[in-house]
Amino acid sequence: MTTAVKVKICGLTDEDVVEAAMEAGADFLGVVFFEKSPRHVDVERAAEILQWVPEEIARVGLFVDPDDALLTRVMNNVRLDFFQLHGQETPERVEAIRQEFGMPVIKAVGISTAADLDAALAYQDVADWLLFDAKPSAEAAHPGGNAVAFDWSLLKNRQWSCPWLLAGGLTPDTVAEAIRLSGALAVDVSSGVERAPGVKDADLIARFISNAKKSL
């Protein structure tokens, strides 16, 4: 029996949408601790949003080049299952965070060409998951959540020693094709299920999850 694709809904800011995502079958739920993002939440708000999420759904905190003080504050106040590192963290920094905080790490890597995938090899033994997102343009204000896709077929038949998620420009209408072209077994969406920046739409989330999980 084929395993359904796993789905991560990121950038959540509202309890009602968290509940809708859980009901629709999300496997991962993410909150953003990056102040420049329209999806940013503070530590107290994140704790409220995630407090009723059951253990079978993974809770993810997204950070961009965080210092240890921020990670410690979040760890002490928010129930998380993963740190997602979405900045310029080196493999050494990823490993140090993983060791110091005892928290599984998802490392996001920006992809534009096959050479970027080769560079990602340096992370596969220090991260628990990789996340392949479109490389942001030089003008982009945020490292992710920019509604930009890359050539998904670059990932087809690539082998990794850890599991990975596909992100970048995914929507309810494109996710099945993205899975087919890339071979992804897990996908991550943020802006693709919003009706305005930072405002998630429960119907779009339900369509996205349905289309992803019935794609295999």
C-alpha positions in Angstrom: 0.0 0.0 0.0 1.4 3.4 -1.0 2.0 5.8 1.9 0.2 9.2 1.5 2.3 12.3 1.0 2.9 14.2 4.3 1.9 17.8 4.4 3.3 20.7 6.4 1.2 23.9 6.7 3.6 26.7 7.7 3.2 30.3 8.9 0.1 29.7 11.1 -1.1 32.7 13.1 -4.6 31.7 14.2 -6.1 28.9 16.3 -9.1 28.5 14.0 -6.9 27.8 11.0 -4.7 25.5 13.1 -7.9 23.5 13.9 -8.9 23.5 10.2 -5.5 22.3 9.1 -5.6 19.4 11.7 -9.1 18.4 10.6 -8.0 18.4 6.9 -5.1 16.0 7.8 -2.0 18.1 8.1 1.1 16.2 9.4 3.2 19.2 10.4 2.1 22.6 11.6 4.6 25.5 11.6 4.9 28.9 13.2 7.4 31.6 12.2 9.8 33.3 14.6 11.2 35.7 12.0 10.1 39.3 12.6 10.4 40.5 9.0 7.8 37.9 7.9 4.1 38.8 7.6 3.5 35.5 9.3 5.6 36.2 12.4 4.3 35.4 15.8 5.9 36.1 19.2 6.7 33.4 21.6 3.6 33.8 23.7 1.3 33.7 20.7 3.0 30.7 19.3 2.5 28.9 22.6 -1.3 29.7 22.4 -1.6 28.6 18.8 0.1 25.2 19.3 -1.1 24.3 22.8 -3.9 21.9 21.7 -2.1 20.2 18.8 -2.0 16.5 19.5 1.3 14.6 19.7 0.8 12.8 16.4 1.0 16.1 14.5 4.5 17.6 14.5 4.9 21.2 15.7 7.6 23.2 13.9 9.2 26.5 14.7 10.8 28.4 11.8 13.9 30.5 12.5 16.2 32.5 10.3 19.8 32.6 11.6 18.7 32.4 15.2 21.0 33.0 18.2 20.9 30.7 21.1 19.0 33.1 23.3 16.0 33.1 21.0 16.1 29.3 20.7 16.3 28.9 24.4 13.3 31.3 25.0 11.2 29.4 22.5 12.2 26.0 23.9 11.2 27.1 27.4 7.8 28.3 26.4 6.5 26.6 23.2 5.9 22.9 22.7 7.9 22.1 19.5 9.0 18.9 17.8 11.3 20.5 15.2 13.4 23.6 14.7 13.3 24.7 11.0 16.4 26.7 10.0 15.7 28.8 7.0 18.7 31.2 7.0 22.3 30.9 6.1 23.1 28.5 8.8 26.3 26.4 8.0 26.3 22.6 8.5 28.4 23.2 11.6 25.8 25.6 13.0 23.0 23.1 12.2 24.8 20.3 14.0 25.6 22.6 17.0 22.0 23.6 17.4 20.8 20.0 17.1 23.3 18.8 19.7 22.9 21.7 22.2 19.1 21.8 22.2 18.4 18.1 21.6 15.8 19.1 19.0 15.4 17.5 15.5 16.2 20.0 12.8 14.7 20.7 9.4 17.2 22.6 7.3 15.9 24.6 4.4 18.0 25.0 1.3 17.4 27.4 -1.5 17.4 25.8 -5.0 17.7 27.3 -8.4 20.0 24.9 -10.3 21.4 21.4 -9.9 24.5 22.9 -8.3 22.4 24.0 -5.4 21.3 20.4 -4.8 25.0 19.4 -4.8 25.7 22.0 -2.1 22.8 20.6 -0.1 24.7 17.4 0.4 26.7 19.0 3.1 23.5 19.2 5.3 22.1 15.7 4.8 24.1 14.1 7.7 23.6 17.0 10.2 19.9 17.6 9.7 17.0 15.3 10.4 15.1 16.6 7.3 16.0 18.8 4.4 13.5 21.2 2.9 14.0 22.3 -0.7 12.6 25.8 -1.4 13.1 28.2 -4.3 16.2 30.3 -3.9 15.0 33.9 -3.1 16.0 36.7 -5.5 18.5 39.3 -4.3 15.6 41.7 -3.8 13.4 39.3 -1.7 12.8 40.5 1.8 12.3 36.9 3.1 14.2 33.7 2.6 11.0 31.7 2.1 7.2 32.2 1.6 7.7 34.1 -1.6 5.3 32.1 -3.8 8.2 31.3 -6.1 8.8 27.8 -7.6 11.9 26.2 -9.0 12.4 23.4 -11.5 10.9 20.5 -9.5 12.2 17.9 -11.9 15.8 18.7 -10.6 14.9 16.5 -7.6 13.6 13.5 -9.5 15.6 10.4 -8.7 18.1 12.2 -6.4 19.0 10.1 -3.4 19.3 11.6 0.2 20.3 10.0 3.4 17.5 11.8 5.3 13.8 12.6 4.4 13.0 15.8 2.6 10.1 18.2 1.9 9.4 20.2 -1.2 8.4 23.8 -0.9 8.3 26.9 -3.1 5.3 28.2 -5.1 3.1 25.3 -4.2 -0.7 25.8 -4.4 -3.7 23.5 -4.4 -3.6 23.5 -8.2 0.1 22.8 -8.6 0.9 20.4 -5.7 0.0 17.2 -7.5 2.1 18.0 -10.5 5.0 19.1 -8.2 4.9 15.8 -6.5 4.9 13.9 -9.8 7.8 15.8 -11.2 10.0 15.8 -8.1 9.1 12.5 -6.4 8.4 14.3 -3.2 6.9 12.3 -0.3 6.4 15.4 1.8 5.4 19.0 0.9 5.4 22.3 2.7 3.1 25.3 1.9 2.6 28.8 3.3 1.7 31.6 0.9 0.0 29.1 -1.5 -2.9 28.7 0.9 -3.4 32.3 1.8 -6.0 34.9 0.7 -3.7 37.7 1.8 -0.1 37.8 3.1 -0.2 36.0 6.5 -3.9 35.2 6.3 -4.5 31.5 5.8 -7.7 30.2 4.1 -9.2 27.1 5.5 -10.7 26.0 2.2 -7.4 26.4 0.4 -5.7 24.4 3.1 -8.2 21.6 2.8 -7.9 21.5 -1.0 -4.1 21.5 -0.8 -4.0 18.6 1.6 -6.5 16.6 -0.3 -4.7 17.1 -3.6 -1.4 16.3 -2.1 -2.5 13.1 -0.3 -4.4 11.6 -3.3 -1.5 12.4 -5.7 0.3 9.0 -5.3 
